[in-house]
Amino acid sequence: MPKQPEKPKEVQYSPESYSFFENVWEVARLVPRGRVTSYGAIARYLGTGRSARMVGWAMNAVDKSKLKVPAHRVVNSQGLLTGKHHFKTPDLMQALLEKEKVKVKNDQVVDFKKLFWDPMKELEL
């Protein structure tokens, strides 16, 4: 009697399996409501500390993700809404942050240091 084929094992993806943009989106999805992180913080967490600009490109391409990614929670290292022009309207990024009780003044997150979510600390490897 022929041997029955084994049932396929469930595929488990490691972070190395995903593309860089997908890794960025996965980290951005972990930023809690009412908190913000930076492009550089995500890059450092992913082990590519000098690629903050690429993180920005990933956030600009978030519409290609099949997952819901809160791109509005990712700002520059001073808390500036530098990515706001990539939203449907220039005011949408601020509106989404304010909906989460994050105050923004002159395109900058108020109390940025207090609200900053650092994946290196929050997601200990």
Secondary structure, DSSP 8 states (H G I E B T S, - for coil): --------------GGGS-HHHHHHHHHTTS-TT-BEEHHHHHHHTT-TT-HHHHHHHHHTGGG-SS---GGGEE-TTSB-TTGGGSSSTTHHHHHHHHTT--EETTEETTHHHHB--HHHHT--
